[in-house]
Amino acid sequence: MLATVAAKLKANPNCMITIYGYPEASKKSQANCQKRLELIKIYLIEKENISADRITTNCEVGAGDKNSVDIKCN
């Protein structure tokens, strides 16, 4: 899935993305969410050569299916 996201970013150089995570309300779940999103961001930067300034992350408690990740173009 991340290779597909990277390919779309490479094909659309003006596209910026936000990676969303939806943790439970506990601090542990929120910390795990942030760690997960940062690992996705690091993969896209280091392995797929996507510029870091094109990627933001956002953990939103209760905004989606818990412990899931969405990637949306801004």
N, C-alpha and C positions, 0 to 999 in steps of 0.2 A: 504494500500500500504506500509506504513512504517513497519508494522509487517512482511511483506514479505521480505523487505530489511533486517530487523534485523535477520530473520531466515537464510537468505543467508549468512550474515556476520558471524553468529554463526557457520554455517556449513563450512565456509572457513576462518579460523582464520588468515590467512596471507593476506587476501583481505583488501585493504584500499579503501575508497570511497571519491569522491569529490561531493559535492552538489552544483549544478550550478543554479543560478537565472539570469533572463534576464530582468532587469528593463528598463524603459524608461530613457532618458538622464537627467531628472530633479533630483536634489539632494534629493527631497522628495521621489521619486520613488526608488532611489538607497538606501536610508536609510530604506525604507520599505522592500526592497529586502533583505538587510543584516539582518534585524530583523527576517524576515520569515525564512531565512536559519539557523540562530542561534536557533530559536525555534525548528526546525526539528532536529538539532544537539543535543539540550538539551533533546528532547524526546528520541532519540536513546541512549543517555548516561544514563539518569536517569530511564527511563521506561523499556528499553530493555537491559541494562547493557553492552552496547558496549563501548569499551575503546575510550576515547576522541582522543587519538593519531592516531586512524584509520580513523578519519573523518576530512576533510577540507571543506571549503566553498569558493565560488567564484561567485561574481556578475559580469556579463559581459554585458555591454550596447550594444544592437543591435546584439548580437550573436545568438539569438534564438527567439522563440515566446514570445512577451513581457508578463511580469508578470507570466511566467511559471517557473517550477522547473524541473531539470533533476538530476538524481543520477547515477554516473558512477563509475565503479570499476577502480582503477588505476593499 
